[in-house]
Amino acid sequence: MNKTFALLAVAAAALVAGSAQAYTTFNGVDANGAETVLALTPNASAAEAAFRSNLVGTGTETFESLAIGDSAPLSLSFGIAGTATLTGGSGRVRGNSSNQTNTFGRYSVPGGNRFWEVTAGGENTFVVSFSQDVAAFGFYGIDIGDFEGTLSLEFLNGTGGVIGTQNVNAAAGGVANASVLYFGVLAAGDAELFRGVRFVTTGGIGSSDVFAFDSFTIAAKEQV
């Protein structure tokens, strides 16, 4: 059964490409609207908890060990779940003071002082390539869509072919200024395992939207 958490409502969701691939998805979004105020995240946190409840021994990259200003390519570590390389785009590791935003509505979630920030649109697509096939992937997205920029994901096989896609904005029910969403995807079987995730964005009004990402979590097949 698909589990989608959006404003505490549960609904069916499918992640579909040109083939018959389908995944279980988990998402929750918490509105904010104030660039200098941290959002409360009951919906996003509930989606993360539901996603993680299906997993054992996962690994999470929080960006806390990386230096502010680091750019791609980045080496990401997920502990026993493996490693990954983040490539592409013009993103940077950014920081915020504890319990504060960066004054533009972006900040580390669910805590900490580091996050991955990307200007949306154009050639700013980036890819996270894993060291092994992955059965689950989840992340936090912050301040996505306040200038009507969009985010979609493409799930890639070992040769870079797209085996599944998801419009994250649509799945989350719309995201506004300084809001927080959680999105997770879980493979149903071997045919849905993926080796990479491509983050595809559009820039929105005046091509000026900027997105933040944090707490990437993965799990291999044996951890699901």
C-alpha positions in Angstrom: 0.0 0.0 0.0 1.3 3.5 -0.9 1.6 5.8 2.1 1.6 9.6 1.4 1.6 12.0 4.3 0.5 15.5 3.2 -1.0 17.8 5.9 -1.7 14.6 8.0 -3.9 13.2 5.3 -3.1 9.7 4.0 -3.5 9.1 0.3 -2.4 6.6 -2.4 0.6 7.7 -4.5 2.6 6.0 -7.3 5.9 6.9 -8.9 5.7 6.0 -12.5 8.0 6.2 -15.6 7.5 5.0 -19.2 7.9 1.5 -17.9 5.7 -0.2 -15.3 7.9 0.8 -12.4 6.1 1.9 -9.3 7.3 2.7 -5.8 5.8 3.4 -2.4 6.2 7.1 -1.6 6.1 9.1 1.7 5.7 12.8 1.8 4.7 15.5 4.3 4.8 19.3 4.1 4.6 22.0 6.7 3.8 25.6 5.6 5.8 28.5 7.1 5.8 31.8 5.2 8.3 33.7 7.3 11.9 33.8 6.0 13.4 34.3 9.4 11.3 31.8 11.4 11.9 28.1 11.6 8.9 26.0 10.6 7.3 23.5 13.0 7.5 20.2 11.1 4.8 17.7 12.4 3.9 16.6 8.9 7.4 16.3 7.5 8.6 14.5 10.6 5.7 12.1 10.5 6.5 11.3 6.9 10.2 10.7 7.8 9.2 8.4 10.7 6.8 6.4 8.4 9.5 6.1 5.8 12.2 5.0 8.3 9.8 2.5 9.9 10.3 0.3 6.9 14.1 0.3 7.1 16.8 -1.3 9.2 20.4 0.0 9.7 20.0 3.0 7.4 22.6 5.7 6.7 22.0 9.5 6.6 24.2 12.2 5.2 23.6 15.4 7.1 26.3 17.6 5.5 27.5 18.5 9.0 31.0 17.1 8.2 31.4 19.2 5.1 32.8 22.8 5.0 30.6 25.8 4.2 31.2 26.7 0.6 32.1 23.2 -0.6 30.8 22.6 -4.1 30.3 19.5 -6.3 31.6 17.0 -6.7 30.9 16.0 -3.1 31.7 12.7 -1.5 28.7 11.6 0.7 28.8 9.0 3.4 25.9 6.8 4.5 27.8 4.5 7.0 26.9 0.9 6.5 24.5 1.8 3.7 27.4 2.9 1.4 28.7 6.0 -0.1 27.7 8.4 -2.9 29.0 11.2 -5.1 27.0 14.4 -5.7 27.8 15.9 -9.1 26.5 18.7 -11.3 24.8 22.0 -10.8 26.2 25.1 -9.0 25.2 24.2 -5.5 27.1 24.9 -2.3 27.2 23.7 1.2 25.7 26.5 3.3 25.3 27.2 7.0 22.9 28.7 9.5 23.2 29.7 13.1 21.5 27.3 15.6 17.7 27.7 15.7 17.8 30.4 13.0 17.3 30.6 9.3 19.9 32.0 7.0 17.5 35.1 6.8 16.3 33.9 3.4 14.1 31.0 4.6 16.7 28.2 4.3 18.2 26.2 7.1 19.3 22.8 8.3 16.5 20.3 9.0 16.0 18.5 11.3 18.7 20.5 13.1 22.3 21.2 12.8 24.1 24.0 10.9 24.8 22.7 7.3 22.6 22.1 4.2 23.0 21.8 0.5 21.7 24.9 -1.4 21.0 25.1 -5.1 19.8 27.8 -7.4 16.9 26.3 -9.3 16.6 26.0 -13.1 18.9 26.1 -16.1 21.9 23.9 -15.7 21.6 23.4 -12.0 20.4 19.8 -12.1 22.4 17.7 -9.8 22.8 13.9 -9.4 23.5 11.7 -6.4 25.2 8.5 -7.6 25.4 5.6 -5.1 28.1 3.0 -4.7 25.5 0.2 -4.8 21.9 -0.3 -5.8 19.5 1.5 -3.5 16.1 0.4 -2.4 15.1 3.5 -0.4 15.9 7.2 -0.6 14.5 10.1 1.5 15.4 13.8 2.1 14.2 17.1 3.5 13.6 20.0 1.1 13.4 23.6 2.5 12.1 26.8 0.9 11.0 25.0 -2.3 8.6 26.7 -4.6 8.2 30.2 -3.0 9.1 31.8 -6.4 7.2 29.0 -8.2 10.3 27.0 -9.0 9.6 23.2 -9.3 11.4 20.1 -8.2 11.1 16.6 -9.8 13.2 13.5 -9.3 14.5 11.0 -11.8 15.5 7.6 -10.5 18.4 6.1 -12.5 19.7 2.6 -13.2 23.3 1.6 -13.3 23.8 2.9 -16.9 22.1 6.2 -16.2 18.7 5.3 -17.7 15.6 6.7 -16.1 13.4 4.1 -14.4 11.0 6.3 -12.5 10.1 10.0 -12.0 8.2 12.0 -9.4 7.0 15.6 -9.4 7.8 16.4 -5.8 5.9 19.8 -5.6 2.7 18.1 -6.7 3.2 15.2 -4.3 3.7 17.5 -1.4 0.6 19.6 -2.2 2.5 22.8 -2.9 5.4 24.3 -0.9 5.8 28.0 0.1 8.3 30.4 1.6 10.6 28.8 4.2 8.4 25.7 4.4 9.7 22.2 5.0 8.8 19.0 3.1 10.0 15.4 3.5 10.0 13.0 0.6 10.9 9.4 0.6 10.6 6.6 -1.9 10.7 2.8 -1.3 11.3 0.2 -4.0 8.8 -2.7 -4.3 11.2 -5.2 -5.7 14.4 -5.8 -7.7 13.1 -4.1 -10.8 12.7 -0.8 -8.9 16.2 -0.7 -7.4 18.1 2.4 -8.5 21.7 3.5 -8.6 21.2 7.3 -8.7 18.8 10.1 -8.2 18.7 13.2 -10.5 17.3 16.4 -9.0 15.7 18.4 -11.8 14.5 21.9 -11.1 12.9 24.9 -12.8 13.7 28.5 -11.7 10.2 29.9 -11.4 9.5 33.7 -11.4 12.5 35.5 -12.8 14.5 32.2 -12.6 15.3 33.3 -9.0 14.1 30.4 -6.9 16.7 28.8 -4.5 16.2 25.4 -2.8 17.8 23.8 0.3 18.2 20.1 0.9 19.2 18.2 4.0 19.4 14.7 5.7 19.7 12.4 2.7 18.8 8.9 3.9 19.4 5.6 1.9 18.9 1.9 2.4 20.1 -1.0 0.4 17.8 -3.9 -0.5 18.8 -5.9 2.6 18.0 -3.0 4.8 14.3 -2.8 3.7 
